[in-house]
Amino acid sequence: MTDRAFAVVRAGALTTVQDLGRPGHAHLGVPRSGALDPSAARLVNRLVGNPPDAAVLETTLTGCAVRPRRPVTVAVGGAPCPVTVDGRPAPWGAPVRVPAGALVDVGAALSGVRTYIAFDGGVAVEAVLGSRSTDLLSGLGPPPLADGAVLPLGSASGTHARVDTVPQPGPPRELVLRVTFGPRADWFTPAALNTLTTRAYRVSSASNRIGLRTEGPALERALQAELPSEGMVSGAVQVPPDGRPVVFLADHPTTGGYPVIAVVRETDLASAAQAPPGTPVRFVAVGRR
């Protein structure tokens, strides 16, 4: 087997391959998917000399450990965490040269949720519909990492950034989500619209790559009729029968039958991806559809 690969020693709670996703296929029922914190993914790629859309690893809370079969430059970013190479401390947020056969251990997140690991050359799994991203909802792309799996690496094509470290935004202590009301805000009572933007919510432990679920006051509907399935976008705030808002993230379904009370600004979704369970959530209205 080629030495342009790495073996998974510890897969962690949920580690997937992600790039910038596969946009443009919603009409086929395929979500965009891709890195939930695309800025972090782009940054670690830049640190190792990759193009912004190269595939990286996205870990969830507990990190992972891998053993490259060739010398490789690695960068770790996103949620802050300890990093070691063969048991020796290595920097987070900076490029590190790793010898062939050394164990790269990316530890549990100290804050935030998702850590990103880039290798020079990128993770070279087969692309599906133009993307190497794992989509948990549709099943497209490679499966989540498992202990013992071997994943290919591409050929390094650039020079890594020569920096000691780079600034990265910290995970939010309070998640502020700017929303525009609509398209189904009229399916809710005026009191529900006021509740959404004035009451406190928290990130639920049931959140995942499909959606950020919240805990807090239920939103009362004005209309109880059945809503035909309609198109969904990233950031849609859907309200299921329990009345607790769900913010759709990268692996969201392309259609849904529960009403969408509002849509979150796309620029706020990366912070949602890094908000651990229990983080306070505040919805702020910035417009109406």
N, C-alpha and C positions, 0 to 999 in steps of 0.2 A: 504493500500500500504506500502511496506517496507520503513523503514527509511533510507536505504542505497541508497539515491537519492538526487538530488538537483532540485529546481525549477528555471526556467529562468524568471527573473523579467524584465530585459532589454536585448534584444537579440543583439543590436548594428547593424551596417551596414551590416556586414557579419561575422557571427561566426559559425564555423564548428567544428566537431569532427575530429581529425587527430591523426594517429600514424605514423609509419615509412613506411606505404604504402603496396601495394599488388604487388610486382614485380613478373615477370615470366608469365604474362597473356597477353602479347602484341599480341600473335598469336590468341587470342580470341577477340581482339579489345578493351582490357581493359588497360587503362593507369596505371602506378604505383600509382599515387596520393600520399597521405601522406603529412606530414608537409613540407611547403615550406622552413622553416628554421629548418632543423632537429637537428642541434647542440643546438638550443635554446630549442627545445622540449625535447631532451635527458637531458639537464641540469635541467629543472624544474622537470622532473621525478626523477632525482637523489636527488634533494633537499627534496622531500617528501617521499623517500624510495621506489619508484617504479622501476621496470625494465625499461630499455631504450625504449622498444617498447610499453609501456602502452599508452592508448589513452588519449589525452589532448584536451583542447579547443584552437582553433586558431582564434583570433579576427582580424578584419581589420579596422584600423584607429580609430574607435570610442569606442572600448572596449565593455564590457557587464557587467551585474550584475546578480548574482545568489544567491539563498538562500538554503544552504545545510540543510537536515533534520536530520543529525546526526553530532556530533563533527567530524571535519575533518581537516587535515593539508593541507594547500594550498600554492603553490608557483607560482609567476608570473614572467615571464622573456620575452626575446625577445625585442621588441620595448619598450623603457622606457615609463612609464606612472604612474599617481597617483593611489594608491590603498587605499581603506578604508574598514574597517569592522564596520558595524553599525555606519557609519559616522566618525569614528576615523581613523586617518592616520595609515597605516600599511606599512611595508617595501616592496619594490620591489626587486626581486632577492634574497629572503631569505624565508625559511619556516615560515608559520604563522599558529598557532592553532586557528581554528574558531569554536565557539560554535554552537550547533544545533540551527537553526532558524535565525542566524545572516545574515545580508546582506553583501555580498562581492561585492564591486563595483570596477571594473577595468576601469579606465577612458581612455580618448582619448590619443593616442600615442603623446608624446611630440616630438619625432623624430622617424623616421622609419615608418613601416606600420603594421607589424603583431606581436601581443603579444600572449604569450602562458600561459595557466593556467593549472596547474596540481593539482590533488586531490589524497591523498593517497588512493590506491586501484584502481585508474584509472577510466575513464568513461567507464562503462560496457555495452554499447549498443551492439546489436548483430553483430557479425563479418560476413562479406560477402567476400568469397574467401580469408579467412585468415586475413582480415584487418577490422578495425572499421572506416576507413577513409571515409569521405564524398568526393565523386568524382563529381564535378560539371558538367563535360562533359558527363559521362555515366549515371549519376543518381544513381550509386551504393552507398551503405552506408546510414547512416541516413540523413535526410534532414537538411539544415542549421537551426540553432536554431531559434525559434519563441517565442515571449512573451507568458508565461504561460505553456510552455512545461516542462515536468518532465523527467529527464534522470537518469538512474541508475548508482550507483557507486559500484565498486568492494570492496572486503574485503582488508583492509590494511595488507600487508605482510612483511613490512620492517620497519626499523627505519630511520627517516628522518635525513638528514645531519645536524650536529650541527655546523653551521657557522653563522656569523653575516651577511655576504654578499659574493657574488662571482663575480669575474670579468667577464664581458660579452662584446664582441665587439660592438662598437657603429654603428649605421646605417651609410652608406657611404655618404660622401659629394660629392664625384665623384665616379661613378660606373665604375670600370675598369674590363672589361671582356676579358679574354685571349681566343683567338679563334684559331682553326686549320682550314685552308681552306679546303673545300670539303664537301660533295661529288660532288656537282654541281657547283663548282666555275667556271668551263669552260663554263657555260651558261651565264656568265657575262663578260663585257668588262674589259680590264686591268684597265681602268680608274675607273670602279666601285669598283674593289678590292682595289685600292688606296684610293678611297673615304671612304670606310668602315673603314679603319684603320688610316685615317688621319683627317677626318672631325668630327665635334662635333655633337652629338645626345643628345636627352633628353628623359627621361621616359614619356610616354604618360599617360594621365588620363584614357585611355581606357584599360590599363593593368589589368590583373586579374590572377587567379590561373592557367589559361590555358597558357597564354603567356604574356611576357613583351613586349608591343608595344613601338615603338620609334617614335620620331619626329625629322626630319632632312632631309638632302639631299637624293633624290631618287637614287637608284642604277640601272644603265642602263644594260639591258640584251643584250647579244650578240646573243642569240638564242631566237626566238619568238615562237617556236613550243610548242605544248601541251606536258606536261610531265606526263606519266602514274603515278598513285598513287604508292608511295613507302614507306617503313618503316620510322618512325620518332623516334628520341630519345630525352630525356631531354637535353636541351641546344642547340638543333638544331636552327640555325638562318635561318628561312624561309623568303623568300622575296615575298610577295603577289603582285598583279598587280600595286599597288600604289608605289612600289619600296622602301618602308620603312621597315627596318628589324624588324622581330618579333622573340624574343627568347622564345622558348618553355619551359614551367615550368611543374610542377608535373602532372597537369590534361590535358596535351596536347593530341591531337589525336595520335593514333598509326600509322596512314598512312596519307599522304598528297600529293597533286598534284602540289604544287608550289615548285620551286627549292630551295634547301638548300645551301647557299653560304659558310657556315662555321658552326662549332660546338663549343660552349663555354665549357671550362673546368668545370667539375662537381663541383669542390670546389669553384667556383665563383658564383654558382647559389643561395646560401643562401643570399649573399649580394644583388643579384637582387631582392629577395623576400622582402627585407627591404628598397628598394629604392623608396621613394615617387614620385608622379608625379612632373616633373620639374627637377629631379636630372640629372646632366650632365652624359652622357654615353660615354665611350671611349673603342673602340674595339682594342685590341692589338694582332697582329698576332704572334703566337709562333710555327707554323709549317704548313705543307701542306699535305693533304691526297693524 
